[in-house]
Amino acid sequence: MAFRPKTCQHLIAIKTISKGDSYECAECAKTGDSWLHLRTCQECGTTLCCDSSPNKHASKHAINHNHPVTASAEPGERWMWCYKDKEILKY
């Protein structure tokens, strides 16, 4: 019997992965701030900065809007993260 990791229901529920159409953090762009990496909300499609960025807009958005799943918007990266369950899913 092979080991099968359990994946949270938020990640499993995503049927189409949105990579966003922006190459900037929507919130940092408004204030002229900088960011390191981008993440796209899988609920509404907003692209925001990661937790390694000074403003951490993606995780704030996830908490404030109850949108738990984000996907990397970085070229060549293929993974999603659930902020609520703290789980990653590579695809």
Secondary structure, 3 states (H helix, E strand, C coil): CCCCCCCCHHHHCCCCCCCCCCCCCHHHHHHCCCCCCEEEECCCCCEEECCCCCCCHHHHHHHHHCCCEEEECCCCCCEEEECCCCEEEEC
